[in-house]
Every structure is written in C-alpha cells, then in structure tokens.
C-alpha cells in the first residue's frame, strides 16, 4: 500500500484520518467541478445559483481559497450575463 507504513498507534490513526479526509475532499472537488461545468453549459440563473452555493461552501471548508472562489463566481456570472444579452 504505502512505502513506509505507520508503526505507532497515533501514526496509524493519523493515516486513517488523512485517507478519509482525502476521500471527502476529492468528492467535494468533483461536486465543485460538476457544478461549475453545469452552470457554464446551461447558462441559467438557477444553475448559477447552485454553483455559487457549492463554490462558497468549498471556500468555507478550505477546499479552495476565498479569492479563487470569488474569481470563479465572477467568471461564471460574466459568462451567464453574456449569454443572456
């Protein structure tokens, strides 16, 4: 499995925690990507709102930084407003 397996019980626990956190983060990142892609393709206010919600939650969880979240939201809003004109 891993090159250096943990020996102490605390290291084993840390490994378990790390693996579960990684799985949770990967799932959230996938959800984030899907929401952004859906909002970009549909270009509707409803999908934009859903994407905003997931982007904000991702930033709050520390999955992405606050400025990246703002940048993503700005670009999506620009895309949606451009298509509605």
DOSEKOL-873684 format. One record per atom (N, C-alpha, C): residue in three letters; z, x, y. Coordinates in steps of 0.05 Angstrom, whole numbers, plus 5000, padded with zeros to 4 digits. Layout:
// DOSEKOL-873684
ALAZXY...
END
This chain:
// DOSEKOL-873684
UNK500050174976UNK500050005000UNK500050175025UNK502250305031UNK502450475054UNK502750765045UNK502050945063UNK502251225056UNK505151315052UNK506851245072UNK509651305070UNK511251045068UNK512250985044UNK513850745040UNK516650785052UNK517750575063UNK520450605074UNK522550645052UNK524550785058UNK526650845039UNK529150695044UNK530150705069UNK532650575076UNK532150265078UNK534350115075UNK534049825075UNK533249735103UNK534149865124UNK533449785151UNK530449835156UNK529450055145UNK526550115148UNK524849915133UNK525949825110UNK524449625094UNK524349355109UNK526649285122UNK526749045137UNK524849065162UNK524849295175UNK523149335198UNK520149305190UNK519549395166UNK516749375156UNK516049085152UNK517948935139UNK517448645135UNK517048495161UNK518748555180UNK518548425207UNK515948495220UNK515148745218UNK512748845231UNK510248705219UNK510248675192UNK508048545179UNK507848245186UNK510148115188UNK510047825195UNK509147785224UNK510147965241UNK509347945270UNK506348005273UNK505348195258UNK502548265260UNK500848025251UNK501647895229UNK500147665219UNK500147435240UNK502547395253UNK502747185273UNK501047255297UNK501047505306UNK499447585329UNK496447565323UNK495647635299UNK492847615291UNK491947325292UNK493647145282UNK492946855282UNK492646755311UNK494546835328UNK494346745356UNK491846865370UNK491247115364UNK488847235376UNK486347095368UNK486247015342UNK483946865332UNK483746595346UNK486046465350UNK486146205363UNK485246235392UNK486046445405UNK485246505432UNK482246545435UNK481146715417UNK478246765417UNK476646505413UNK477546345393UNK476146095388UNK476145905412UNK478445885425UNK478645705448UNK476845795471UNK476746055475UNK475146165497UNK472146125491UNK471346175466UNK468646135458UNK467845835460UNK469645655452UNK469045375453UNK468745285482UNK470545375499UNK470345305528UNK467745415540UNK467045655532UNK464545775543UNK462045625534UNK462045535509UNK459745395499UNK459545105508UNK461844965507UNK461744685515UNK461544635545UNK462944815560UNK462944795589UNK463944525599UNK465944415586UNK467044155595UNK469944205606UNK470844035624UNK473544065634UNK475744045613UNK475243885593UNK477243845571UNK477544105555UNK475344235548UNK475544485533UNK476644705550UNK476044695576UNK477144895595UNK480144875597UNK481144625598UNK483944575599UNK485344675574UNK484144625551UNK485344715525UNK485345025524UNK483245145534UNK483145435534UNK485245555553UNK485645425576UNK487645515595UNK490445515582UNK490945305567UNK493545275554UNK494045505535UNK492045555518UNK492345775499UNK492446045512UNK490946085533UNK490946345547UNK493746385560UNK494846185572UNK497446205585UNK499646255564UNK499546125542UNK501546165521UNK501346445509UNK498846545506UNK498446815496UNK499647025515UNK499346975541UNK500447165561UNK503447145561UNK504546905558UNK507446875557UNK508647015533UNK507247005510UNK508247135486UNK507947435487UNK506347535506UNK505947825508UNK503547915491UNK501947735482UNK499647805466UNK497447935483UNK497147825507UNK495447945527UNK497047965553UNK496148135571UNK497548175596UNK496847955616UNK498647915635UNK498447705654UNK495847715670UNK495047955678UNK492647995693UNK490147935677UNK490148005651UNK487947945634UNK487647645631UNK489847505628UNK489847215626UNK488547085651UNK489347185674UNK488247085699UNK485247145701UNK484447375692UNK481647455692UNK479947275674UNK481047225650UNK479647045631UNK479346765642UNK481546665654UNK481446395665UNK479446375688UNK479446575704UNK477546585727UNK474646585718UNK474046745698UNK471346765688UNK470446505675UNK472346375660UNK471646125647UNK471145905668UNK472845895689UNK472545695710UNK469945735724UNK469245985729UNK466646045743UNK464345945726UNK464445995700UNK462345915681UNK462045615680UNK464345475679UNK464245175677UNK463245055704UNK464145165726UNK463245055752UNK460345105757UNK459345335747UNK456545405750UNK454745205734UNK455745125711UNK454144945693UNK454144655704UNK456344585718UNK456544305728UNK454844255753UNK453944465765UNK452344435790UNK449544345785
END
